[in-house]
Amino acid sequence: MGNRLSKIYTRTGDAGETGLADGRRVAKDHPRVEAMGEVDSLNSQLGLLLAELDEQQERWPGLAELGEILAPCQHRLFDLGGELAMPAYQALEAGEIVRLEAAIDRWNAELGPLRDFILPGGSRLIAQAHVCRSQARSAERRCQQLNALEALRPELLAYLNRLSDLLFVAARLIARRQGRAEILWQAASPTG
């Protein structure tokens, strides 16, 4: 593959602009850069979740399947970031959305119907899956904002939407496989 970066700092962004892969220079708070940043943050949070899943597999072997399904998502998020950086580039395939949907359906069948709202928590792993879910929603919102200005491929938006759904179901599955009760939302009692 060769060297992609020979120098980490370039000083070209010191004035608040950054270069896109297609050669354009844009402000660092441009909606495209914001979307790229949110996808990068999601990828970092997902990396933390995968590391923690890996560390806990010996204690809870049922967690291995989650890592197998989620690990490719880091690569696909990198592809998605590439598409954001190079609008003419297309790397994310529609088959990836189908792959996520199949996992959601399989895991949901094990979990059964959802009857209450669930709060993040119960274990560190469950909470981290919810952090990833909320970060996926944030990335989706940023991409939608960009899409309103510069059209994105529908696959990018659908992928982020499905990934957030997958992470929600993953949080529930982690709770089940760790033998933890889900933290159910309790409505405030009426005062008066």
Number of C-alpha atoms within 10 A of each C-alpha: 3 4 6 6 7 6 7 6 8 7 8 11 14 8 9 10 15 19 15 16 14 11 10 10 13 16 15 16 13 13 20 23 23 18 25 23 17 21 27 19 17 23 22 14 20 25 17 16 24 22 13 15 22 16 12 16 14 11 9 15 13 16 20 15 12 19 19 11 14 20 15 11 19 19 13 18 22 17 18 25 24 19 20 24 20 15 17 9 14 15 13 21 14 13 11 17 18 13 12 21 17 13 18 19 13 11 17 17 10 10 13 8 8 9 7 11 10 15 14 20 20 17 15 12 22 25 18 22 28 23 21 25 26 16 22 27 21 19 25 23 17 21 27 18 16 19 17 10 11 13 12 16 14 10 17 25 19 14 26 24 18 20 25 24 17 24 25 21 21 26 26 24 22 23 20 16 12 19 11 15 12 21 14 13 11 10 6 6 6 5 4 3
